[in-house]
Amino acid sequence: MTRYFINQGGEANKFWNVEIEDATYTVAFGKIGTQGRQNSKSLVDAASCEAEVAKLIADKIKKGYQEIQEGEAVPQKVIAEYRPMDEDLFWEIIASFNWKKRGDDDAIMLTAEERLATLPVEDIFAFDNILAEKLYQLDGQKYANACYPKKQTLSNGTPYISVDDFLYCRCCVIINGRKFYEFTLDYPKNWPVDGTFESVLYLAQKAYERKTADEDYPHSSEPSFETYSNRAGWL
């Protein structure tokens, strides 16, 4: 039995096939349109072989591969026209989050990460700056009051706010999309209480690493998105 998978997300245009025969499986992989390469592995029995192949398939699907049927035509790879990073493209990338993958933030952001990785490095940095600016705009007392409607107070009566948690809550407003963000900016009572999504802070860094294979991210976003950075919002 052979199963066939392709990945055409972002810059990818790859195939990955796996064939099982008793306790041995063979994978073929490479760029679509080429013969690619093959590797085989034998295990102690057929059950162990099937279990290992199942894990490999799950990993490929997590990375963006989709299964196709034997003999099914492979879609023509669509080359997206270049667009410089701006507000519209920023929100399009946010809107591409796959919420069917709830519980796995990396899987939720995978399509967005792949698309961002197709852009020039300068646009990845620009995405990061737009994200920082959106977070900065939400940094303020009226938004914190909406985020923590039953907030605790310190011994001197000052409302207690976790700077990290409030940052992650602001992230949640943004990943809900442009309309939700803009409405919440004007009407803080719309705030999604108890919602957080820290992982979006690292989306640009992950896209940069995917594009360059460099784990050292050389960009610091502006303005600062840390809680209390927007001093005017806390007056």
C-alpha positions in Angstrom: 0.0 0.0 0.0 1.3 3.4 -1.0 0.1 6.8 0.3 0.9 10.0 -1.5 1.4 13.5 0.0 2.3 17.0 -1.4 3.3 20.3 0.2 2.8 23.4 -1.9 2.6 25.9 1.0 4.7 29.0 0.9 7.9 28.4 -1.2 7.5 24.6 -1.0 6.6 22.4 -3.9 7.5 18.9 -2.6 6.2 15.4 -2.6 6.5 12.6 0.0 5.2 9.1 -0.5 5.3 6.1 1.7 4.9 2.4 0.8 4.4 -0.4 3.4 5.2 -4.0 2.6 5.0 -6.3 5.6 7.5 -5.0 8.2 9.3 -2.7 5.8 8.4 0.8 4.6 9.9 2.9 1.8 9.7 6.7 1.6 10.2 8.6 -1.6 10.6 12.4 -1.4 11.8 15.4 -3.3 10.7 18.3 -5.5 7.5 17.8 -7.5 8.5 17.0 -11.1 11.6 15.2 -10.2 12.3 11.5 -9.4 13.5 12.4 -5.9 15.2 10.0 -3.5 14.2 6.9 -1.6 14.9 5.4 1.8 13.8 2.1 3.3 13.6 0.8 6.8 12.7 -2.6 8.2 11.2 -3.2 11.7 10.6 -6.2 13.8 7.0 -6.8 12.6 4.2 -5.3 10.6 2.5 -3.7 13.5 5.6 -1.8 14.5 6.1 -0.8 10.9 2.5 0.6 10.7 2.9 2.5 14.0 6.1 4.2 12.9 4.6 5.1 9.5 1.6 6.6 11.2 3.9 8.9 13.3 5.7 9.9 10.1 2.5 10.8 8.4 1.2 12.8 11.3 4.5 14.7 11.4 4.2 15.5 7.6 0.6 16.7 8.0 1.7 18.9 10.8 4.3 20.4 8.5 1.7 21.2 5.9 1.6 18.1 3.7 -1.8 17.1 2.2 -2.7 13.6 1.1 -3.7 13.0 -2.6 -5.0 9.8 -4.1 -3.0 7.6 -6.4 -3.3 8.9 -10.0 -4.7 12.2 -8.9 -3.2 15.2 -10.8 -0.8 17.3 -8.8 -2.1 21.0 -8.8 0.0 23.5 -10.7 2.1 25.5 -8.2 0.8 29.0 -8.0 3.4 31.7 -7.7 2.0 34.6 -5.7 2.7 38.0 -7.0 5.0 40.0 -4.8 3.3 42.6 -2.5 5.3 44.7 0.0 4.3 44.4 3.6 1.5 46.8 4.6 -1.5 46.8 6.9 -3.7 44.9 4.5 -1.1 42.1 4.0 -0.5 42.0 7.7 -4.1 41.3 8.4 -4.3 38.7 5.5 -1.5 36.8 7.1 -3.2 36.9 10.5 -6.5 35.7 8.9 -4.7 32.6 7.5 -4.3 31.1 10.9 -5.8 27.6 10.9 -8.1 27.3 13.9 -8.9 23.7 13.1 -5.6 23.0 14.7 -6.6 24.4 18.1 -4.3 23.1 20.9 -1.1 23.3 18.7 -0.1 27.0 18.2 2.7 26.1 15.7 0.2 24.2 13.5 -2.3 27.1 13.8 0.3 29.5 12.5 2.0 27.2 10.0 0.3 28.6 6.8 1.0 32.2 8.0 4.6 31.3 8.8 5.1 29.7 5.3 3.5 32.7 3.5 5.6 35.2 5.5 8.7 33.2 4.8 8.2 33.7 1.0 8.7 37.5 1.5 11.9 39.4 1.6 13.5 39.6 5.0 12.7 43.3 5.2 9.0 42.5 4.9 9.3 39.9 7.7 10.7 42.7 9.9 8.0 45.1 8.8 5.4 42.5 9.8 7.0 42.4 13.2 6.9 46.2 13.5 3.2 46.3 12.6 2.4 43.6 15.2 4.3 45.6 17.8 2.5 48.8 16.9 -0.9 47.0 17.2 0.1 45.7 20.6 1.3 49.2 21.7 -2.0 50.7 20.8 -3.7 48.2 23.2 -1.3 49.0 26.0 -3.4 51.2 28.4 -5.4 51.4 31.6 -8.8 51.2 29.9 -7.9 48.0 28.1 -6.4 46.5 31.3 -9.7 47.3 33.1 -11.6 45.5 30.4 -9.2 42.6 30.3 -9.4 42.1 34.1 -13.0 43.0 35.1 -12.5 41.3 38.5 -8.9 42.3 39.0 -7.1 41.8 42.3 -5.6 44.8 44.1 -2.3 45.2 46.0 -2.2 46.2 49.7 -2.1 49.9 48.8 -5.2 49.5 46.6 -3.4 49.6 43.3 -4.9 47.2 40.7 -2.6 44.2 40.1 -1.8 43.4 36.5 0.6 40.8 35.3 2.7 42.5 32.7 3.3 39.2 30.8 -0.2 38.0 31.0 -1.6 41.4 29.8 0.8 41.2 26.8 -0.4 37.8 25.9 -4.0 38.9 26.3 -3.3 41.8 23.9 -2.0 39.2 21.4 -5.3 37.4 21.6 -7.2 40.6 20.5 -5.0 40.7 17.4 -5.2 37.1 16.3 -9.0 37.5 16.3 -8.6 39.6 13.1 -8.8 43.1 11.8 -12.5 43.9 12.5 -12.3 42.5 16.0 -9.1 44.4 16.8 -10.4 47.7 15.5 -13.8 47.3 17.3 -12.0 46.4 20.6 -9.7 49.4 20.1 -12.7 51.7 20.1 -14.9 49.6 22.5 -12.7 47.9 25.2 -15.7 46.2 26.7 -15.5 43.8 23.7 -12.2 42.4 25.2 -11.9 38.6 25.2 -11.5 37.9 28.9 -9.1 35.0 29.7 -7.9 34.8 26.1 -4.2 34.6 25.4 -1.9 33.8 22.4 1.7 34.4 23.2 3.0 32.4 20.2 2.1 35.2 17.7 5.0 37.2 19.2 7.4 34.7 17.6 5.8 34.3 14.2 8.2 36.7 12.4 11.1 35.0 14.0 9.9 31.5 12.9 9.4 32.8 9.4 12.9 34.3 9.3 14.4 31.0 10.5 12.4 29.1 7.9 13.6 31.4 5.2 17.3 31.8 6.2 17.9 28.7 8.4 19.4 31.2 10.8 18.2 30.8 14.4 19.6 34.2 15.5 16.8 36.7 14.8 18.6 40.1 14.1 15.5 42.4 14.5 14.0 44.2 17.4 10.5 45.4 16.7 9.4 49.0 17.2 7.7 50.4 19.1 8.1 48.3 22.2 5.1 46.1 22.9 5.9 45.5 26.5 3.3 46.4 29.1 3.5 50.0 30.3 5.5 51.1 27.2 2.7 53.3 26.0 2.9 55.7 28.9 0.1 57.9 27.5 -2.3 55.0 27.8 -1.7 54.8 31.6 -2.2 58.4 32.5 
